């Protein structure tokens, strides 16, 4: 497991599967809390314990990504343009100023101005892209071909072994080989 400075928690698994939990974080910066109506309200729209509900994905070898940051600070799963992900449903902004129920998150006059929203967005995006790049680099190890082990062997022997595999799967299969003993040995990786 690794925890980046930006609150992005990545638990790396062995399977080529990534599961994201973007709204489970509850962390609020100390500089922000005095501006909020209440810390509870700021955490009200959290997806409480979803990462625990889906803990079985760890047993499947999945990599999990979650942010520890409350979605009140920045909703890391929100379209920066403000377009609703679920048209017709209640929606909040990239840096919400109210809950899904329409309750104000900030004290009067304390909502973040556009410049602060832009700063939060850039700061979070840059840091989390760096963390995700590290994860992608780690995943690239999965895509690397295994090391080749080249040796000399008889092509006839290889063909015979493959035919035997098919015969072992279906005892009624009639596989007849007409091998040419004059073939010279080849150099290759038998495992490929």
Buried (B, 14 or more C-beta within 10 A) or exposed (E): EEEBEBBBBBBBBEEEEBBEBBBBBBEBEEEBEEBBBEBEBBBBBBBEEBBEEBEEBBEEEBBBBBBBBBBBBBBBEBEEEEEEEEEEEEBBBBBBBBBEEEEBBBEEEBBBEEEEBBEBBEEBBEBBEEBBEBBEEEEEEEEEEEEEEEEEBBBBEEEBEEBEEEEEEEEEEEEEEEEEEEEEEEEBEEEE
